[in-house]
């Protein structure tokens, strides 16, 4: 998974073992139960900072009481190592805030 422009196979995505993330077509998606709006906003801000640093931007939905995140590499119409890396970073941010991804 070293070439950031190389599309990953569904098996490679599964092998990445991204806790809380589900693959749907050419995306991976997770929803984080933040418990309150303020924590959700903090998570969104952390995700935004990391996305800017990585120059790889997810689709985010902030509601009470959760944050939904969808990742895809639009330039290759699929999933790449950039998506896996950002998903892992997002999971770390969530853990720092005591937030878990919803199951299912």
C-alpha positions as CSV (number, residue, x, y, z in Angstrom):
1,X,0.0,0.0,0.0
2,X,2.8,2.4,-0.7
3,X,1.7,4.1,-3.9
4,X,-0.9,6.8,-2.9
5,X,-2.4,6.8,-6.4
6,X,-2.8,3.0,-6.6
7,X,-6.4,1.7,-6.2
8,X,-6.7,-0.9,-3.4
9,X,-8.7,-4.1,-3.8
10,X,-11.6,-4.9,-1.5
11,X,-9.3,-7.5,0.1
12,X,-6.6,-5.0,0.8
13,X,-9.2,-2.7,2.5
14,X,-10.3,-5.7,4.6
15,X,-6.8,-6.6,5.4
16,X,-6.2,-3.1,6.7
17,X,-8.5,-4.0,9.6
18,X,-9.9,-0.5,10.1
19,X,-12.0,-0.7,13.2
20,X,-15.5,0.7,12.7
21,X,-15.1,1.4,9.0
22,X,-17.3,-0.3,6.4
23,X,-16.7,-0.4,2.7
24,X,-19.5,0.6,0.3
25,X,-18.7,0.7,-3.4
26,X,-15.7,3.0,-3.8
27,X,-15.8,4.5,-0.3
28,X,-15.2,3.6,3.3
29,X,-17.5,5.0,6.0
30,X,-17.6,5.2,9.7
31,X,-20.0,6.9,12.2
32,X,-18.7,8.0,15.5
33,X,-21.1,8.3,18.5
34,X,-19.8,11.6,20.1
35,X,-22.5,11.8,22.7
36,X,-22.9,15.5,22.4
37,X,-22.5,18.3,19.8
38,X,-19.4,19.9,21.3
39,X,-17.4,16.7,21.2
40,X,-18.6,16.1,17.6
41,X,-17.4,19.6,16.7
42,X,-14.0,18.9,18.3
43,X,-13.7,15.7,16.3
44,X,-14.6,17.4,13.1
45,X,-12.0,20.1,13.8
46,X,-9.3,17.5,14.4
47,X,-10.3,15.6,11.2
48,X,-10.2,18.9,9.3
49,X,-6.6,19.7,10.5
50,X,-5.4,16.2,9.6
51,X,-7.2,16.3,6.2
52,X,-5.5,19.6,5.4
53,X,-2.1,18.3,6.4
54,X,-2.6,15.2,4.2
55,X,-4.3,17.2,1.4
56,X,-6.9,14.5,1.4
57,X,-10.4,15.6,2.3
58,X,-13.3,13.4,3.6
59,X,-17.0,14.0,3.4
60,X,-18.2,14.9,7.0
61,X,-21.7,15.1,8.5
62,X,-21.9,16.5,12.0
63,X,-25.2,16.0,13.8
64,X,-26.3,15.6,17.4
65,X,-24.9,13.2,18.6
66,X,-22.6,11.8,16.0
67,X,-20.1,12.4,13.2
68,X,-20.3,10.5,9.9
69,X,-17.1,10.3,7.8
70,X,-16.8,9.0,4.2
71,X,-13.5,8.6,2.5
72,X,-12.6,8.0,-1.1
73,X,-9.9,9.0,-3.5
74,X,-11.9,10.9,-6.1
75,X,-8.9,11.3,-8.4
76,X,-8.7,7.5,-9.0
77,X,-12.4,6.8,-8.4
78,X,-11.6,4.3,-5.6
79,X,-9.8,3.7,-2.4
80,X,-6.1,4.2,-1.9
81,X,-3.6,4.1,0.9
82,X,-4.5,7.8,1.5
83,X,-7.9,6.7,2.6
84,X,-6.5,4.0,4.9
85,X,-4.0,6.4,6.5
86,X,-6.6,9.1,7.1
87,X,-9.1,6.5,8.5
88,X,-6.4,5.4,11.0
89,X,-5.7,9.0,11.9
90,X,-9.4,9.7,12.4
91,X,-9.7,6.6,14.7
92,X,-6.8,8.0,16.8
93,X,-8.5,11.4,17.1
94,X,-11.7,9.7,18.1
95,X,-9.9,7.6,20.8
96,X,-8.2,10.7,22.2
97,X,-11.7,12.2,22.7
98,X,-13.1,8.9,24.2
99,X,-15.3,8.4,21.1
100,X,-16.0,5.1,19.5
101,X,-17.2,4.2,16.1
102,X,-20.8,2.8,15.9
103,X,-21.0,-0.9,15.1
104,X,-22.8,-2.0,12.0
